[in-house]
Amino acid sequence: MLIQSKKVWIADQFIPAQIEIDDNKISNIYEYNEKQVDYDYDDKRIVPGFIDVHCHGAYGFDTNDANEEGLRNWTRGIVNEGITSMLPTTITQSKEVLIKALANVAKVVEEGYEGAEILGIHFEGPYLDIDYKGAQPKEHIAKPIIKEFQTYQEKAKGLIKYVTLATEIDDDYQLTEYLFNNNIVVSIGHSAATYEEGLFAFAHGARSQTHVYNGMTPFNHRKNGLVGVALRVKGMYGEIICDGNHSTTVALYNFFNAKGPDYGIMITDALMAKGYKPGSKFTFGGNEIEIYEDGSAHLVKTKGLAGSTLRMNEGLRILVEEAMVPFNYAINSCTINPARCLGIDKRKGRIGVGYDSDLVVLNHDYSVNQTYCLGKEMILWSEKGQAYLEATYI
């Protein structure tokens, strides 16, 4: 299959080009109009498929639910916002719940599914700080123990690729070092660590930070906190929720301005409530949450933020059009940066020969015209111009 556009994102810029897709790979790149194409997208932007490394669920499903069809429905539906790869993310719960959740993801991966590729699992908790737990249930927060983690990884059949960890409660950084030595990303999050403790965690193998600004010690000009680590340590990846609610557009700009183009990672941190109308209520981590008019999810009891319903294409729009983040910084944050963080940047995150054919075609307003997952068209259009799989409120 051959597609083309006057705006294809290659080498940090938009160029006119044709993309040849052979099975699940990009087999060639040609000059614009060089060959007859199957689809001509004119001046619509073609960018690499989006990668979400921190997402709990959508459409009424949460990763902890351990429901096969719920997970399959999620991977099918999420392509409507341009996501082609993802890490289903757990939340702190009992061992029994977590084991079932991990086993469910492993089973679905083994037996098959459609849509966005499941790259692995993001294990958020239970190894967190009580004071910075956010919406995580405190009764199930635990001390990091390597043997216990090994049990979780066994049930996940090796799919845990990314762990959020309050590294200051990890005695002698034992789990941090174990994860690093086993090529599992350690992300400091829901943590009371000081700036200095954050630096030592980096020295022992931590390579990312979970939803920067949220669930961590704040920046102060005398006590710089983990936010200070995010702004100062260029080689530390940092997730950030780009909805304009968890962090203002000024905070988003400052983060990316400090981080540069290569280490910021956009995440949705989306909950099962994604796809539902404002006012809808759900249970998340044992707590009741409600969706506000702006799409944010709040704890009913405390009114505190509990997560988002952000669509990743909307996050890209917010970064570029509202936060005024340079486009290459913004697009890298949801493509090549998460791919590099996970060590899969030789097949994901770019448009180039030999890369997976994960592509997103964006309309001028950042809405998604088409998504290709491993070369397969995911959005079907009717003769009336309506998308069969267009995401709508449930």
C-alpha positions as CSV (number, residue, x, y, z in Angstrom):
1,M,0.0,0.0,0.0
2,L,1.2,3.5,-0.8
3,I,0.0,6.7,0.9
4,Q,1.2,10.2,0.5
5,S,0.9,13.7,1.9
6,K,2.5,17.1,1.4
7,K,3.3,17.0,5.2
8,V,5.0,13.8,6.4
9,W,7.0,14.1,9.6
10,I,10.5,12.9,8.8
11,A,13.8,14.1,10.3
12,D,12.1,16.7,12.6
13,Q,10.2,18.4,9.8
14,F,7.3,18.1,7.5
15,I,8.2,17.1,3.9
16,P,6.2,16.0,0.9
17,A,6.6,12.3,0.7
18,Q,5.1,8.9,-0.1
19,I,5.1,6.0,2.4
20,E,5.1,2.4,1.2
21,I,3.6,-0.1,3.7
22,D,4.4,-3.8,3.3
23,D,2.7,-5.9,5.9
24,N,3.5,-4.4,9.2
25,K,6.6,-2.4,8.2
26,I,7.4,0.8,6.3
27,S,9.2,-0.7,3.3
28,N,10.1,2.5,1.4
29,I,9.9,6.3,1.3
30,Y,9.5,8.0,-2.0
31,E,9.3,11.6,-3.3
32,Y,5.8,13.1,-3.4
33,N,3.9,12.1,-6.5
34,E,6.6,9.7,-7.6
35,K,4.3,6.7,-7.8
36,Q,0.5,6.1,-8.0
37,V,-0.9,5.9,-4.5
38,D,-3.8,4.2,-2.7
39,Y,-4.5,7.2,-0.5
40,D,-3.6,10.9,-1.1
41,Y,-4.0,12.9,2.1
42,D,-3.1,16.2,0.5
43,D,-1.8,18.6,3.2
44,K,-3.1,16.6,6.2
45,R,-0.2,15.8,8.5
46,I,1.1,12.3,8.8
47,V,3.0,11.6,12.0
48,P,4.3,8.5,13.8
49,G,1.7,6.6,15.9
50,F,1.3,7.8,19.4
51,I,2.6,5.7,22.4
52,D,0.9,6.0,25.8
53,V,3.0,4.5,28.6
54,H,0.6,5.5,31.4
55,C,-3.1,4.7,30.9
56,H,-5.4,2.9,33.3
57,G,-8.4,2.3,31.0
58,A,-11.3,3.7,29.0
59,Y,-14.9,2.9,27.9
60,G,-15.8,1.5,31.3
61,F,-12.8,-0.8,31.6
62,D,-9.9,-0.5,34.1
63,T,-6.8,-2.6,33.9
64,N,-7.4,-3.9,37.4
65,D,-10.8,-5.2,36.3
66,A,-9.1,-8.3,34.7
67,N,-11.7,-8.4,32.0
68,E,-10.6,-9.8,28.6
69,E,-13.2,-8.2,26.4
70,G,-12.9,-4.9,28.3
71,L,-9.2,-4.8,27.4
72,R,-9.8,-5.8,23.8
73,N,-12.5,-3.2,23.4
74,W,-10.0,-0.6,24.8
75,T,-7.2,-1.5,22.3
76,R,-9.7,-1.3,19.5
77,G,-11.2,2.0,20.5
78,I,-8.1,3.9,21.5
79,V,-6.9,4.1,17.9
80,N,-9.4,6.9,17.3
81,E,-7.1,9.3,19.1
82,G,-4.0,8.1,17.3
83,I,-2.6,5.7,19.9
84,T,-1.0,2.8,18.2
85,S,1.0,1.4,21.2
86,M,0.3,1.4,24.9
87,L,1.2,0.1,28.4
88,P,-2.0,-0.8,30.3
89,T,-1.4,0.5,33.8
90,T,-2.4,-1.0,37.1
91,I,-3.2,0.9,40.3
92,T,-2.3,-0.2,43.9
93,Q,-4.6,-2.9,45.1
94,S,-4.5,-6.2,46.9
95,K,-2.1,-8.9,45.7
96,E,-5.1,-11.0,44.5
97,V,-6.5,-8.1,42.4
98,L,-3.1,-7.3,40.9
99,I,-2.2,-10.9,40.1
100,K,-5.5,-11.3,38.2
101,A,-5.0,-8.0,36.4
102,L,-1.5,-8.9,35.3
103,A,-2.6,-12.4,34.2
104,N,-5.5,-11.0,32.2
105,V,-3.2,-8.7,30.1
106,A,-0.8,-11.6,29.5
107,K,-3.7,-13.8,28.4
108,V,-5.1,-11.3,26.0
109,V,-1.6,-10.7,24.5
110,E,-1.1,-14.4,24.1
111,E,-4.6,-15.1,22.6
112,G,-4.8,-12.1,20.4
113,Y,-6.5,-8.7,20.1
114,E,-6.9,-5.8,17.6
115,G,-5.9,-2.2,17.5
116,A,-3.2,-0.5,19.6
117,E,-0.3,-2.8,20.4
118,I,0.2,-3.8,24.0
119,L,3.9,-3.2,24.5
120,G,3.8,-4.4,28.1
121,I,2.5,-3.4,31.5
122,H,3.1,-0.3,33.6
123,F,3.0,-1.4,37.2
124,E,2.0,1.7,39.2
125,G,2.2,0.8,42.9
126,P,1.9,-0.7,45.4
127,Y,5.4,0.5,46.2
128,L,4.5,4.1,46.9
129,D,4.6,6.8,49.6
130,I,1.6,7.2,51.9
131,D,1.6,11.0,51.8
132,Y,1.9,11.2,48.0
133,K,-0.4,8.3,47.2
134,G,-3.0,10.5,45.4
135,A,-6.0,8.3,44.5
136,Q,-4.1,5.1,45.3
137,P,-5.7,3.1,48.3
138,K,-3.4,3.4,51.3
139,E,-4.4,0.1,52.8
140,H,-2.6,-1.8,50.0
141,I,0.6,0.3,49.8
142,A,3.6,-1.9,50.5
143,K,7.3,-1.9,50.9
144,P,9.3,-2.9,47.8
145,I,10.4,-6.5,48.0
146,I,12.2,-8.2,45.1
147,K,10.7,-11.6,45.7
148,E,7.2,-10.2,45.7
149,F,7.8,-8.4,42.5
150,Q,9.2,-11.5,40.9
151,T,5.8,-13.2,41.7
152,Y,4.0,-10.4,40.0
153,Q,6.3,-10.6,36.9
154,E,5.8,-14.3,36.7
155,K,2.0,-13.9,36.6
156,A,2.5,-11.2,34.0
157,K,4.6,-13.6,31.9
158,G,7.4,-11.0,31.8
159,L,5.2,-8.2,30.5
160,I,6.0,-5.7,33.2
161,K,8.2,-3.2,31.4
162,Y,7.8,-0.1,33.6
163,V,7.4,0.4,37.3
164,T,6.3,3.5,39.3
165,L,8.2,3.4,42.5
166,A,8.8,5.7,45.5
167,T,12.5,5.0,45.5
168,E,13.1,6.5,48.9
169,I,11.2,3.6,50.6
170,D,13.3,1.0,48.6
171,D,15.9,-0.1,51.1
172,D,19.4,0.2,49.7
173,Y,17.7,0.7,46.3
174,Q,17.5,-3.1,46.0
175,L,14.4,-3.2,43.8
176,T,15.5,-0.2,41.8
177,E,18.8,-1.9,40.9
178,Y,17.1,-5.2,40.2
179,L,14.6,-3.6,37.8
180,F,17.4,-1.6,36.1
181,N,19.5,-4.7,35.6
182,N,16.5,-6.5,34.1
183,N,15.8,-3.8,31.6
184,I,12.6,-2.6,33.3
185,V,12.1,1.2,33.5
186,V,12.1,2.6,37.1
187,S,10.0,5.7,37.3
188,I,10.0,7.8,40.5
189,G,6.4,8.6,41.4
190,H,4.0,9.1,44.2
191,S,7.1,9.9,46.1
192,A,8.2,12.1,49.0
193,A,11.8,12.0,47.9
194,T,13.9,15.1,48.2
195,Y,15.9,16.6,45.3
196,E,19.0,14.9,46.7
197,E,17.3,11.5,47.1
198,G,16.0,11.8,43.5
199,L,19.6,12.2,42.3
200,F,20.7,9.1,44.2
201,A,17.8,7.2,42.8
202,F,19.0,8.2,39.3
203,A,22.5,7.0,40.2
204,H,21.0,3.6,41.2
205,G,19.0,3.1,38.0
206,A,15.8,5.2,38.0
207,R,15.4,6.6,34.5
208,S,12.0,8.3,34.5
209,Q,9.5,10.3,36.7
210,T,5.8,9.6,36.8
211,H,3.3,12.4,36.0
212,V,5.7,15.3,36.8
213,Y,4.3,18.0,39.1
214,N,1.7,15.5,40.5
215,G,2.3,13.0,43.2
216,M,5.8,14.3,44.1
217,T,7.6,16.9,46.2
218,P,7.2,20.4,44.7
219,F,9.8,22.9,43.6
220,N,10.9,25.6,46.0
221,H,13.8,27.8,45.5
222,R,15.4,26.4,48.7
223,K,14.0,22.9,48.6
224,N,14.0,21.8,45.0
225,G,12.1,18.5,45.3
226,L,11.4,16.0,42.6
227,V,10.1,18.7,40.4
228,G,13.5,20.2,40.6
229,V,15.0,16.9,39.5
230,A,12.6,16.9,36.5
231,L,13.7,20.4,35.5
232,R,17.4,19.9,36.2
233,V,18.4,16.4,35.1
234,K,18.3,16.4,31.3
235,G,18.9,12.7,31.0
236,M,15.9,11.7,33.2
237,Y,12.7,11.0,31.3
238,G,9.6,12.7,32.7
239,E,6.0,11.8,32.1
240,I,3.5,14.7,32.0
241,I,-0.2,14.8,31.7
242,C,-0.9,17.3,29.0
243,D,-4.6,18.2,29.7
244,G,-4.0,21.7,31.1
245,N,-5.7,20.6,34.3
246,H,-3.1,18.5,36.1
247,S,-0.6,21.1,35.1
248,T,-1.3,24.5,33.7
249,T,-0.1,25.4,30.2
250,V,2.6,27.6,31.8
251,A,3.8,24.6,33.8
252,L,3.8,22.5,30.6
253,Y,5.8,25.1,28.7
254,N,8.4,25.4,31.6
255,F,8.7,21.6,31.8
256,F,9.4,21.1,28.1
257,N,11.6,24.2,27.9
258,A,13.8,22.8,30.6
259,K,13.7,19.2,29.4
260,G,14.4,19.8,25.7
261,P,13.1,17.8,22.8
262,D,14.3,14.3,23.8
263,Y,13.1,13.4,27.4
264,G,9.6,14.7,27.9
265,I,6.9,12.0,27.6
266,M,3.2,12.9,27.1
267,I,0.8,10.6,29.0
268,T,-3.0,10.6,29.3
269,D,-3.2,8.8,32.7
270,A,-6.7,8.1,31.5
271,L,-9.2,6.3,33.6
272,M,-12.1,3.9,32.7
273,A,-14.2,7.1,32.6
274,K,-12.7,8.1,29.2
275,G,-15.5,8.1,26.7
276,Y,-18.2,8.9,29.2
277,K,-20.1,12.2,29.7
278,P,-19.3,14.7,32.4
279,G,-21.1,14.0,35.7
280,S,-20.5,10.2,35.3
281,K,-19.3,8.5,38.4
282,F,-17.0,5.4,38.8
283,T,-15.0,3.5,41.4
284,F,-11.2,3.8,40.9
285,G,-8.9,2.1,43.4
286,G,-11.7,1.7,45.8
287,N,-12.6,5.4,45.7
288,E,-15.6,7.1,44.0
289,I,-14.6,9.5,41.2
290,E,-16.6,11.9,39.1
291,I,-15.9,13.4,35.7
292,Y,-16.0,17.2,35.6
293,E,-17.1,19.4,32.6
294,D,-13.4,19.9,31.6
295,G,-12.9,16.1,31.3
296,S,-10.8,15.8,34.5
297,A,-11.5,13.1,37.0
298,H,-11.9,14.0,40.7
299,L,-12.3,12.1,44.0
300,V,-15.9,12.7,45.1
301,K,-14.9,12.8,48.8
302,T,-12.0,15.2,48.6
303,K,-12.5,16.9,45.2
304,G,-8.8,16.1,44.5
305,L,-7.6,15.2,41.0
306,A,-7.7,11.4,40.4
307,G,-6.8,11.1,36.7
308,S,-7.9,12.3,33.3
309,T,-10.0,11.4,30.3
310,L,-7.5,13.0,28.0
311,R,-7.3,12.0,24.3
312,M,-3.7,12.0,23.1
313,N,-4.4,14.0,19.9
314,E,-6.0,16.6,22.1
315,G,-2.9,16.6,24.4
316,L,-0.8,17.3,21.3
317,R,-3.1,20.2,20.4
318,I,-2.9,21.7,23.9
319,L,0.9,21.5,23.9
320,V,1.3,23.2,20.6
321,E,-1.6,25.6,20.4
322,E,-2.1,26.6,24.0
323,A,1.2,25.9,25.9
324,M,3.2,27.1,22.9
325,V,5.6,24.1,23.0
326,P,7.6,23.7,19.8
327,F,6.0,21.1,17.5
328,N,9.1,18.8,17.5
329,Y,9.2,18.8,21.3
330,A,5.4,18.0,21.4
331,I,5.4,15.2,18.8
332,N,8.5,13.6,20.2
333,S,6.9,13.4,23.6
334,C,4.2,11.0,22.3
335,T,6.3,9.1,19.7
336,I,10.1,8.7,19.8
337,N,10.7,9.6,23.4
338,P,8.5,6.9,25.0
339,A,9.9,4.5,22.4
340,R,13.5,5.3,23.4
341,C,12.6,5.2,27.1
342,L,11.3,1.6,26.6
343,G,14.2,0.6,24.4
344,I,12.1,0.0,21.3
345,D,13.2,3.1,19.3
346,K,14.6,1.0,16.4
347,R,11.1,-0.1,15.4
348,K,8.7,2.4,17.0
349,G,8.4,6.2,17.2
350,R,9.6,7.4,13.8
351,I,8.6,7.3,10.1
352,G,11.4,5.6,8.4
353,V,12.3,2.5,6.3
354,G,12.2,-0.6,8.5
355,Y,10.1,0.9,11.2
356,D,6.7,-0.5,12.2
357,S,4.0,1.0,10.0
358,D,2.3,2.8,12.9
359,L,1.0,6.1,11.5
360,V,-1.5,8.8,12.3
361,V,-3.1,11.2,9.8
362,L,-4.2,14.4,11.5
363,N,-6.7,16.9,10.3
364,H,-5.9,20.6,10.6
365,D,-7.8,20.8,13.9
366,Y,-5.7,17.8,15.3
367,S,-8.7,15.4,15.1
368,V,-7.7,12.0,13.7
369,N,-8.5,11.3,10.1
370,Q,-6.9,7.8,10.0
371,T,-4.7,5.6,12.2
372,Y,-2.6,2.7,10.9
373,C,-1.6,0.0,13.4
374,L,1.1,-2.1,11.9
375,G,-0.1,-1.1,8.4
376,K,-3.8,-1.8,9.0
377,E,-6.4,1.0,8.6
378,M,-8.2,1.3,11.9
379,I,-10.9,3.9,11.1
380,L,-13.5,3.0,8.6
381,W,-15.4,5.8,6.9
382,S,-19.0,5.7,5.6
383,E,-20.1,7.3,2.3
384,K,-21.6,10.1,4.4
385,G,-18.1,10.9,5.8
386,Q,-18.8,9.4,9.3
387,A,-16.2,7.3,11.0
388,Y,-17.5,3.9,12.1
389,L,-15.2,3.8,15.0
390,E,-15.3,7.5,15.9
391,A,-15.0,7.8,19.7
392,T,-18.1,9.3,21.2
393,Y,-19.6,9.8,24.7
394,I,-21.2,6.6,25.9
